Amino acid sequence: MTDEFQETNRRWWDGVAALHVDSEFYDVESFRAGRNSLYQLEIDDMGPVEGKTLLHLQCHFGQDTLSWARLGATVTGLDFSEAAIEAARTLAAEVGVEAEFVASNVYEAGEALGGRQFDAIYTGGGALVWLPDLDGWAQVVASCMKPGGTFYLREFHPFSHVFDDAAGEGLQVRYPYFQPAEPQRFEDVGGSYAVAARLEHDVTYEWAHPIGEVVTAIVQAGLQIEFLHEVDYTEFKQFPFMVEEPEGVWRLPEHAESVPLIYSLRARKPEH
């Protein structure tokens, strides 16, 4: 059944790829003009990437991948959506940034990349909820890293995912923090998180991954965690009653000290 869930998700991502490229949410126009799409948190946490090979897992249409390239990395982006990978290749050509993009399920990345290993591996926000097996994912991360290499993850905090504001009454606990027996099913009748549109394939499945599960999977894959940061802001309006701060980040004015919104983690593969 897991393969069926993932195939359903792949059809959804194929359907939204072109819509996302044209959306205000991703603001590709300003990216073409030179904007870096990465959060400052990511750039600071990862550290210098100039001269390094970098693999971006679950890269969507490659905007963040190309941003790492603009910072000096030699980049490869991988995603299971053929439509997204084609859009990434088109965008790379438009902005004149050299990059390689590979269409593959993340669990088959090692084979798709010919067994190559990288100095750095990056996974950005909103990626892990699409993965049914974090242990398998962490093993892929470790196998694709050179000894001494760096893995960096910046994700939306799973604690913030338990809340819903659909009733307009503030934060209400609605979704599970721990994964139930089956993935959560969503029907996106009004479009995606980035754009309002009628979608041909509007069903998706997501898996909840608590912080403890993420950390344990990475450690058991043989990586050494250097830090785990949690912050009370995000750089987009996750909930409608959030307030934008002068530095361009969004916070929950009544819950800033109670609800973590983003976490970031850096780990290293031992030299031997």
Phi and psi restraints in degrees (value plus and minus 20) as a CYANA .aco file:
   2 THR   PHI     -77.4   -37.4
   2 THR   PSI     -62.2   -22.2
   3 ASP   PHI     -80.7   -40.7
   3 ASP   PSI     -57.5   -17.5
   4 GLU   PHI     -85.9   -45.9
   4 GLU   PSI     -61.9   -21.9
   5 PHE   PHI     -79.8   -39.8
   5 PHE   PSI     -66.9   -26.9
   6 GLN   PHI     -87.3   -47.3
   6 GLN   PSI     -55.4   -15.4
   7 GLU   PHI     -87.1   -47.1
   7 GLU   PSI     -58.1   -18.1
   8 THR   PHI     -80.6   -40.6
   8 THR   PSI     -63.4   -23.4
   9 ASN   PHI     -84.8   -44.8
   9 ASN   PSI     -60.2   -20.2
  10 ARG   PHI     -81.6   -41.6
  10 ARG   PSI     -61.3   -21.3
  11 ARG   PHI     -82.1   -42.1
  11 ARG   PSI     -58.5   -18.5
  12 TRP   PHI     -83.2   -43.2
  12 TRP   PSI     -67.1   -27.1
  13 TRP   PHI     -86.1   -46.1
  13 TRP   PSI     -55.9   -15.9
  14 ASP   PHI     -80.0   -40.0
  14 ASP   PSI     -58.7   -18.7
  15 GLY   PHI     -93.1   -53.1
  15 GLY   PSI     -47.7    -7.7
  16 VAL   PHI    -118.4   -78.4
  16 VAL   PSI     -28.8    11.2
  17 ALA   PHI     -75.2   -35.2
  17 ALA   PSI     -74.6   -34.6
  18 ALA   PHI     -86.2   -46.2
  18 ALA   PSI     -55.2   -15.2
  19 LEU   PHI     -83.8   -43.8
  19 LEU   PSI     -58.9   -18.9
  20 HIS   PHI     -88.4   -48.4
  20 HIS   PSI     -57.9   -17.9
  21 VAL   PHI     -78.7   -38.7
  21 VAL   PSI     -56.3   -16.3
  22 ASP   PHI    -111.7   -71.7
  22 ASP   PSI     -18.5    21.5
  23 SER   PHI    -103.9   -63.9
  23 SER   PSI     133.4   173.4
  24 GLU   PHI     -86.0   -46.0
  24 GLU   PSI     -51.5   -11.5
  25 PHE   PHI     -76.8   -36.8
  25 PHE   PSI     -65.9   -25.9
  26 TYR   PHI    -107.5   -67.5
  26 TYR   PSI     -38.5     1.5
  27 ASP   PHI      28.2    68.2
  27 ASP   PSI      34.8    74.8
  28 VAL   PHI     -85.9   -45.9
  28 VAL   PSI     -47.4    -7.4
  29 GLU   PHI     -77.8   -37.8
  29 GLU   PSI     -66.6   -26.6
  30 SER   PHI     -92.2   -52.2
  30 SER   PSI     -47.7    -7.7
  31 PHE   PHI     -85.6   -45.6
  31 PHE   PSI     -61.5   -21.5
  32 ARG   PHI     -81.5   -41.5
  32 ARG   PSI     -48.8    -8.8
  33 ALA   PHI    -103.1   -63.1
  33 ALA   PSI     -22.9    17.1
  34 GLY   PHI     103.0   143.0
  34 GLY   PSI     -23.6    16.4
  35 ARG   PHI     -84.8   -44.8
  35 ARG   PSI     121.2   161.2
  36 ASN   PHI    -112.2   -72.2
  36 ASN   PSI     106.9   146.9
  37 SER   PHI    -106.4   -66.4
  37 SER   PSI     -25.2    14.8
  38 LEU   PHI     -96.0   -56.0
  38 LEU   PSI     129.0   169.0
  39 TYR   PHI     -87.9   -47.9
  39 TYR   PSI     127.8   167.8
  40 GLN   PHI     -81.4   -41.4
  40 GLN   PSI     -53.9   -13.9
  41 LEU   PHI     -75.3   -35.3
  41 LEU   PSI     -63.1   -23.1
  42 GLU   PHI     -86.0   -46.0
  42 GLU   PSI     -64.5   -24.5
  43 ILE   PHI     -83.3   -43.3
  43 ILE   PSI     -63.3   -23.3
  44 ASP   PHI     -88.0   -48.0
  44 ASP   PSI     -63.7   -23.7
  45 ASP   PHI     -87.6   -47.6
  45 ASP   PSI     -63.5   -23.5
  46 MET   PHI     -86.4   -46.4
  46 MET   PSI     -60.2   -20.2
  47 GLY   PHI      66.5   106.5
  47 GLY   PSI    -198.6  -158.6
  48 PRO   PHI     -79.3   -39.3
  48 PRO   PSI     117.8   157.8
  49 VAL   PHI    -139.1   -99.1
  49 VAL   PSI     -20.3    19.7
  50 GLU   PHI     -78.0   -38.0
  50 GLU   PSI     109.5   149.5
  51 GLY   PHI      62.2   102.2
  51 GLY   PSI     -20.8    19.2
  52 LYS   PHI    -119.2   -79.2
  52 LYS   PSI     132.5   172.5
  53 THR   PHI    -106.9   -66.9
  53 THR   PSI     114.9   154.9
  54 LEU   PHI    -153.7  -113.7
  54 LEU   PSI     109.2   149.2
  55 LEU   PHI    -126.1   -86.1
  55 LEU   PSI     106.1   146.1
  56 HIS   PHI    -126.1   -86.1
  56 HIS   PSI      89.6   129.6
  57 LEU   PHI    -105.1   -65.1
  57 LEU   PSI     119.2   159.2
  58 GLN   PHI      37.7    77.7
  58 GLN   PSI      40.2    80.2
  59 CYS   PHI    -105.0   -65.0
  59 CYS   PSI     -26.0    14.0
  60 HIS   PHI      33.7    73.7
  60 HIS   PSI    -150.5  -110.5
  61 PHE   PHI    -114.7   -74.7
  61 PHE   PSI      -0.9    39.1
  62 GLY   PHI      66.7   106.7
  62 GLY   PSI     -12.1    27.9
  63 GLN   PHI     -83.1   -43.1
  63 GLN   PSI     -65.7   -25.7
  64 ASP   PHI     -89.9   -49.9
  64 ASP   PSI     -56.3   -16.3
  65 THR   PHI     -76.5   -36.5
  65 THR   PSI     -68.1   -28.1
  66 LEU   PHI     -88.3   -48.3
  66 LEU   PSI     -48.0    -8.0
  67 SER   PHI     -86.1   -46.1
  67 SER   PSI     -59.0   -19.0
  68 TRP   PHI     -83.9   -43.9
  68 TRP   PSI     -56.2   -16.2
  69 ALA   PHI     -84.5   -44.5
  69 ALA   PSI     -58.9   -18.9
  70 ARG   PHI     -84.1   -44.1
  70 ARG   PSI     -41.5    -1.5
  71 LEU   PHI    -111.1   -71.1
  71 LEU   PSI     -15.7    24.3
  72 GLY   PHI      90.3   130.3
  72 GLY   PSI     -21.3    18.7
  73 ALA   PHI    -102.4   -62.4
  73 ALA   PSI     134.8   174.8
  74 THR   PHI    -113.6   -73.6
  74 THR   PSI      90.9   130.9
  75 VAL   PHI    -129.6   -89.6
  75 VAL   PSI     129.1   169.1
  76 THR   PHI    -152.5  -112.5
  76 THR   PSI     108.3   148.3
  77 GLY   PHI    -130.7   -90.7
  77 GLY   PSI     121.3   161.3
  78 LEU   PHI    -152.1  -112.1
  78 LEU   PSI     114.9   154.9
  79 ASP   PHI    -174.6  -134.6
  79 ASP   PSI     131.0   171.0
  80 PHE   PHI    -102.5   -62.5
  80 PHE   PSI     -26.7    13.3
  81 SER   PHI    -113.0   -73.0
  81 SER   PSI      94.0   134.0
  82 GLU   PHI     -80.5   -40.5
  82 GLU   PSI     -58.1   -18.1
  83 ALA   PHI     -85.0   -45.0
  83 ALA   PSI     -60.3   -20.3
  84 ALA   PHI     -86.8   -46.8
  84 ALA   PSI     -60.1   -20.1
  85 ILE   PHI     -85.4   -45.4
  85 ILE   PSI     -59.7   -19.7
  86 GLU   PHI     -84.4   -44.4
  86 GLU   PSI     -60.0   -20.0
  87 ALA   PHI     -84.7   -44.7
  87 ALA   PSI     -56.9   -16.9
  88 ALA   PHI     -85.3   -45.3
  88 ALA   PSI     -62.6   -22.6
  89 ARG   PHI     -83.9   -43.9
  89 ARG   PSI     -59.5   -19.5
  90 THR   PHI     -84.2   -44.2
  90 THR   PSI     -64.5   -24.5
  91 LEU   PHI     -83.9   -43.9
  91 LEU   PSI     -60.9   -20.9
  92 ALA   PHI     -79.4   -39.4
  92 ALA   PSI     -62.0   -22.0
  93 ALA   PHI     -86.6   -46.6
  93 ALA   PSI     -59.0   -19.0
  94 GLU   PHI     -83.6   -43.6
  94 GLU   PSI     -59.4   -19.4
  95 VAL   PHI    -114.5   -74.5
  95 VAL   PSI     -22.2    17.8
  96 GLY   PHI      48.0    88.0
  96 GLY   PSI      16.6    56.6
  97 VAL   PHI    -132.4   -92.4
  97 VAL   PSI     108.2   148.2
  98 GLU   PHI     -96.0   -56.0
  98 GLU   PSI     110.1   150.1
  99 ALA   PHI    -181.0  -141.0
  99 ALA   PSI     134.8   174.8
 100 GLU   PHI    -131.3   -91.3
 100 GLU   PSI     115.4   155.4
 101 PHE   PHI    -146.6  -106.6
 101 PHE   PSI     112.4   152.4
 102 VAL   PHI    -145.1  -105.1
 102 VAL   PSI     111.4   151.4
 103 ALA   PHI    -111.0   -71.0
 103 ALA   PSI      96.7   136.7
 104 SER   PHI    -187.4  -147.4
 104 SER   PSI     127.6   167.6
 105 ASN   PHI     -82.7   -42.7
 105 ASN   PSI     120.2   160.2
 106 VAL   PHI     -79.7   -39.7
 106 VAL   PSI     -50.9   -10.9
 107 TYR   PHI     -92.6   -52.6
 107 TYR   PSI     -35.0     5.0
 108 GLU   PHI    -129.7   -89.7
 108 GLU   PSI      -0.8    39.2
 109 ALA   PHI     -81.8   -41.8
 109 ALA   PSI     -61.2   -21.2
 110 GLY   PHI     -77.0   -37.0
 110 GLY   PSI     -67.1   -27.1
 111 GLU   PHI     -87.7   -47.7
 111 GLU   PSI     -63.3   -23.3
 112 ALA   PHI     -83.4   -43.4
 112 ALA   PSI     -49.7    -9.7
 113 LEU   PHI    -115.1   -75.1
 113 LEU   PSI     -13.0    27.0
 114 GLY   PHI      47.5    87.5
 114 GLY   PSI       7.1    47.1
 115 GLY   PHI      56.2    96.2
 115 GLY   PSI     -11.4    28.6
 116 ARG   PHI     -85.9   -45.9
 116 ARG   PSI     131.0   171.0
 117 GLN   PHI    -140.2  -100.2
 117 GLN   PSI     133.6   173.6
 118 PHE   PHI    -145.4  -105.4
 118 PHE   PSI     135.6   175.6
 119 ASP   PHI     -89.6   -49.6
 119 ASP   PSI     -53.1   -13.1
 120 ALA   PHI    -163.5  -123.5
 120 ALA   PSI     125.4   165.4
 121 ILE   PHI    -148.3  -108.3
 121 ILE   PSI     116.7   156.7
 122 TYR   PHI    -148.4  -108.4
 122 TYR   PSI     118.9   158.9
 123 THR   PHI    -153.7  -113.7
 123 THR   PSI     107.2   147.2
 124 GLY   PHI    -119.1   -79.1
 124 GLY   PSI    -195.9  -155.9
 125 GLY   PHI     -82.8   -42.8
 125 GLY   PSI     117.9   157.9
 126 GLY   PHI      65.2   105.2
 126 GLY   PSI      -7.4    32.6
 127 ALA   PHI    -109.1   -69.1
 127 ALA   PSI     -60.9   -20.9
 128 LEU   PHI     -90.4   -50.4
 128 LEU   PSI     -46.7    -6.7
 129 VAL   PHI     -85.1   -45.1
 129 VAL   PSI     -34.9     5.1
 130 TRP   PHI    -111.2   -71.2
 130 TRP   PSI     -19.0    21.0
 131 LEU   PHI    -128.2   -88.2
 131 LEU   PSI     103.7   143.7
 132 PRO   PHI     -99.0   -59.0
 132 PRO   PSI     -43.1    -3.1
 133 ASP   PHI    -149.6  -109.6
 133 ASP   PSI      79.7   119.7
 134 LEU   PHI     -95.6   -55.6
 134 LEU   PSI     -50.8   -10.8
 135 ASP   PHI     -82.7   -42.7
 135 ASP   PSI     -64.8   -24.8
 136 GLY   PHI     -84.4   -44.4
 136 GLY   PSI     -58.9   -18.9
 137 TRP   PHI     -82.0   -42.0
 137 TRP   PSI     -66.4   -26.4
 138 ALA   PHI     -84.0   -44.0
 138 ALA   PSI     -55.6   -15.6
 139 GLN   PHI     -84.9   -44.9
 139 GLN   PSI     -57.6   -17.6
 140 VAL   PHI     -83.9   -43.9
 140 VAL   PSI     -65.4   -25.4
 141 VAL   PHI     -76.0   -36.0
 141 VAL   PSI     -69.4   -29.4
 142 ALA   PHI     -83.6   -43.6
 142 ALA   PSI     -60.1   -20.1
 143 SER   PHI     -91.3   -51.3
 143 SER   PSI     -44.2    -4.2
 144 CYS   PHI    -111.0   -71.0
 144 CYS   PSI     -19.3    20.7
 145 MET   PHI    -121.3   -81.3
 145 MET   PSI     120.1   160.1
 146 LYS   PHI     -90.2   -50.2
 146 LYS   PSI     130.6   170.6
 147 PRO   PHI     -74.0   -34.0
 147 PRO   PSI     112.9   152.9
 148 GLY   PHI      64.5   104.5
 148 GLY   PSI     -21.4    18.6
 149 GLY   PHI     -95.2   -55.2
 149 GLY   PSI     147.7   187.7
 150 THR   PHI    -135.4   -95.4
 150 THR   PSI     115.0   155.0
 151 PHE   PHI    -131.8   -91.8
 151 PHE   PSI     112.6   152.6
 152 TYR   PHI    -150.2  -110.2
 152 TYR   PSI     109.3   149.3
 153 LEU   PHI    -144.5  -104.5
 153 LEU   PSI     108.6   148.6
 154 ARG   PHI    -144.0  -104.0
 154 ARG   PSI      96.7   136.7
 155 GLU   PHI    -152.7  -112.7
 155 GLU   PSI     138.7   178.7
 156 PHE   PHI     -91.4   -51.4
 156 PHE   PSI     115.8   155.8
 157 HIS   PHI     -88.1   -48.1
 157 HIS   PSI     109.7   149.7
 158 PRO   PHI     -83.9   -43.9
 158 PRO   PSI     -43.4    -3.4
 159 PHE   PHI     -84.2   -44.2
 159 PHE   PSI     -57.2   -17.2
 160 SER   PHI     -89.4   -49.4
 160 SER   PSI     -38.8     1.2
 161 HIS   PHI     -95.2   -55.2
 161 HIS   PSI     -32.0     8.0
 162 VAL   PHI     -98.3   -58.3
 162 VAL   PSI     -33.0     7.0
 163 PHE   PHI    -116.6   -76.6
 163 PHE   PSI     132.4   172.4
 164 ASP   PHI    -156.7  -116.7
 164 ASP   PSI     130.6   170.6
 165 ASP   PHI    -146.7  -106.7
 165 ASP   PSI       1.4    41.4
 166 ALA   PHI     -82.1   -42.1
 166 ALA   PSI     -49.6    -9.6
 167 ALA   PHI    -100.4   -60.4
 167 ALA   PSI     -24.5    15.5
 168 GLY   PHI      50.7    90.7
 168 GLY   PSI       2.5    42.5
 169 GLU   PHI    -135.6   -95.6
 169 GLU   PSI       8.6    48.6
 170 GLY   PHI      64.3   104.3
 170 GLY   PSI    -187.7  -147.7
 171 LEU   PHI     -91.6   -51.6
 171 LEU   PSI     105.7   145.7
 172 GLN   PHI    -145.8  -105.8
 172 GLN   PSI     111.0   151.0
 173 VAL   PHI     -90.2   -50.2
 173 VAL   PSI     103.2   143.2
 174 ARG   PHI    -154.5  -114.5
 174 ARG   PSI     -55.7   -15.7
 175 TYR   PHI    -128.5   -88.5
 175 TYR   PSI     137.4   177.4
 176 PRO   PHI     -96.8   -56.8
 176 PRO   PSI     123.8   163.8
 177 TYR   PHI    -102.6   -62.6
 177 TYR   PSI     -58.8   -18.8
 178 PHE   PHI    -115.9   -75.9
 178 PHE   PSI     127.5   167.5
 179 GLN   PHI     -91.1   -51.1
 179 GLN   PSI     102.6   142.6
 180 PRO   PHI     -89.1   -49.1
 180 PRO   PSI    -197.0  -157.0
 181 ALA   PHI     -82.6   -42.6
 181 ALA   PSI     -52.6   -12.6
 182 GLU   PHI    -141.6  -101.6
 182 GLU   PSI     133.1   173.1
 183 PRO   PHI     -84.6   -44.6
 183 PRO   PSI     137.4   177.4
 184 GLN   PHI     -96.6   -56.6
 184 GLN   PSI     115.6   155.6
 185 ARG   PHI    -123.7   -83.7
 185 ARG   PSI     111.4   151.4
 186 PHE   PHI    -145.0  -105.0
 186 PHE   PSI     123.8   163.8
 187 GLU   PHI    -140.1  -100.1
 187 GLU   PSI      86.8   126.8
 188 ASP   PHI    -110.1   -70.1
 188 ASP   PSI      52.5    92.5
 189 VAL   PHI     -88.9   -48.9
 189 VAL   PSI     -41.7    -1.7
 190 GLY   PHI    -121.9   -81.9
 190 GLY   PSI     -14.1    25.9
 191 GLY   PHI     101.0   141.0
 191 GLY   PSI    -178.1  -138.1
 192 SER   PHI    -125.7   -85.7
 192 SER   PSI    -197.3  -157.3
 193 TYR   PHI     -83.0   -43.0
 193 TYR   PSI     -39.1     0.9
 194 ALA   PHI    -126.1   -86.1
 194 ALA   PSI     -38.6     1.4
 195 VAL   PHI    -175.8  -135.8
 195 VAL   PSI     123.8   163.8
 196 ALA   PHI    -107.4   -67.4
 196 ALA   PSI     103.2   143.2
 197 ALA   PHI    -186.8  -146.8
 197 ALA   PSI     137.9   177.9
 198 ARG   PHI    -108.6   -68.6
 198 ARG   PSI     101.2   141.2
 199 LEU   PHI    -123.9   -83.9
 199 LEU   PSI     119.7   159.7
 200 GLU   PHI     -86.2   -46.2
 200 GLU   PSI     -61.7   -21.7
 201 HIS   PHI    -133.7   -93.7
 201 HIS   PSI      87.0   127.0
 202 ASP   PHI    -136.4   -96.4
 202 ASP   PSI      -6.8    33.2
 203 VAL   PHI    -126.8   -86.8
 203 VAL   PSI     115.9   155.9
 204 THR   PHI    -155.2  -115.2
 204 THR   PSI     141.1   181.1
 205 TYR   PHI    -146.9  -106.9
 205 TYR   PSI     118.8   158.8
 206 GLU   PHI    -152.5  -112.5
 206 GLU   PSI     132.5   172.5
 207 TRP   PHI    -137.9   -97.9
 207 TRP   PSI     116.0   156.0
 208 ALA   PHI    -105.1   -65.1
 208 ALA   PSI     112.9   152.9
 209 HIS   PHI    -150.0  -110.0
 209 HIS   PSI      79.2   119.2
 210 PRO   PHI     -81.3   -41.3
 210 PRO   PSI     139.3   179.3
 211 ILE   PHI     -74.2   -34.2
 211 ILE   PSI     -63.1   -23.1
 212 GLY   PHI     -79.7   -39.7
 212 GLY   PSI     -58.1   -18.1
 213 GLU   PHI     -86.3   -46.3
 213 GLU   PSI     -61.5   -21.5
 214 VAL   PHI     -82.5   -42.5
 214 VAL   PSI     -70.3   -30.3
 215 VAL   PHI     -81.5   -41.5
 215 VAL   PSI     -65.2   -25.2
 216 THR   PHI     -83.7   -43.7
 216 THR   PSI     -62.2   -22.2
 217 ALA   PHI     -81.3   -41.3
 217 ALA   PSI     -61.7   -21.7
 218 ILE   PHI     -88.4   -48.4
 218 ILE   PSI     -63.0   -23.0
 219 VAL   PHI     -85.9   -45.9
 219 VAL   PSI     -62.7   -22.7
 220 GLN   PHI     -89.1   -49.1
 220 GLN   PSI     -39.1     0.9
 221 ALA   PHI     -99.9   -59.9
 221 ALA   PSI     -22.9    17.1
 222 GLY   PHI      76.8   116.8
 222 GLY   PSI     -10.5    29.5
 223 LEU   PHI    -113.1   -73.1
 223 LEU   PSI     131.5   171.5
 224 GLN   PHI    -125.4   -85.4
 224 GLN   PSI      96.4   136.4
 225 ILE   PHI     -95.7   -55.7
 225 ILE   PSI     109.3   149.3
 226 GLU   PHI    -114.3   -74.3
 226 GLU   PSI     -56.0   -16.0
 227 PHE   PHI    -181.2  -141.2
 227 PHE   PSI     138.6   178.6
 228 LEU   PHI    -155.5  -115.5
 228 LEU   PSI      93.1   133.1
 229 HIS   PHI    -127.2   -87.2
 229 HIS   PSI     124.2   164.2
 230 GLU   PHI    -147.7  -107.7
 230 GLU   PSI     116.4   156.4
 231 VAL   PHI    -151.0  -111.0
 231 VAL   PSI     139.2   179.2
 232 ASP   PHI    -119.1   -79.1
 232 ASP   PSI       3.4    43.4
 233 TYR   PHI    -159.6  -119.6
 233 TYR   PSI     143.4   183.4
 234 THR   PHI    -157.4  -117.4
 234 THR   PSI     149.7   189.7
 235 GLU   PHI    -126.5   -86.5
 235 GLU   PSI       0.2    40.2
 236 PHE   PHI    -165.7  -125.7
 236 PHE   PSI     147.3   187.3
 237 LYS   PHI    -103.9   -63.9
 237 LYS   PSI      65.4   105.4
 238 GLN   PHI     -86.9   -46.9
 238 GLN   PSI     -57.3   -17.3
 239 PHE   PHI    -144.0  -104.0
 239 PHE   PSI     125.3   165.3
 240 PRO   PHI     -84.8   -44.8
 240 PRO   PSI     -41.8    -1.8
 241 PHE   PHI    -117.4   -77.4
 241 PHE   PSI      -4.1    35.9
 242 MET   PHI     -93.5   -53.5
 242 MET   PSI     136.8   176.8
 243 VAL   PHI    -137.6   -97.6
 243 VAL   PSI     114.8   154.8
 244 GLU   PHI    -104.8   -64.8
 244 GLU   PSI     109.6   149.6
 245 GLU   PHI    -108.2   -68.2
 245 GLU   PSI     142.0   182.0
 246 PRO   PHI     -76.5   -36.5
 246 PRO   PSI     -50.9   -10.9
 247 GLU   PHI     -99.9   -59.9
 247 GLU   PSI     -14.7    25.3
 248 GLY   PHI      68.6   108.6
 248 GLY   PSI      -6.5    33.5
 249 VAL   PHI    -129.3   -89.3
 249 VAL   PSI     142.4   182.4
 250 TRP   PHI    -133.6   -93.6
 250 TRP   PSI     116.6   156.6
 251 ARG   PHI    -150.2  -110.2
 251 ARG   PSI     140.4   180.4
 252 LEU   PHI    -108.9   -68.9
 252 LEU   PSI      88.1   128.1
 253 PRO   PHI     -80.3   -40.3
 253 PRO   PSI     -50.8   -10.8
 254 GLU   PHI    -118.3   -78.3
 254 GLU   PSI     -26.8    13.2
 255 HIS   PHI    -155.1  -115.1
 255 HIS   PSI       1.4    41.4
 256 ALA   PHI     -80.1   -40.1
 256 ALA   PSI     -51.0   -11.0
 257 GLU   PHI    -114.6   -74.6
 257 GLU   PSI     -15.5    24.5
 258 SER   PHI    -138.4   -98.4
 258 SER   PSI     -46.9    -6.9
 259 VAL   PHI    -141.4  -101.4
 259 VAL   PSI      91.3   131.3
 260 PRO   PHI     -94.1   -54.1
 260 PRO   PSI     117.5   157.5
 261 LEU   PHI    -129.9   -89.9
 261 LEU   PSI     -49.1    -9.1
 262 ILE   PHI    -157.2  -117.2
 262 ILE   PSI     126.1   166.1
 263 TYR   PHI    -151.2  -111.2
 263 TYR   PSI     133.2   173.2
 264 SER   PHI    -154.6  -114.6
 264 SER   PSI     126.3   166.3
 265 LEU   PHI    -160.8  -120.8
 265 LEU   PSI     115.3   155.3
 266 ARG   PHI    -144.0  -104.0
 266 ARG   PSI     115.9   155.9
 267 ALA   PHI    -156.2  -116.2
 267 ALA   PSI     138.1   178.1
 268 ARG   PHI    -148.0  -108.0
 268 ARG   PSI     124.3   164.3
 269 LYS   PHI    -109.2   -69.2
 269 LYS   PSI     106.6   146.6
 270 PRO   PHI     -76.6   -36.6
 270 PRO   PSI     129.0   169.0
 271 GLU   PHI     -84.2   -44.2
 271 GLU   PSI     -52.7   -12.7
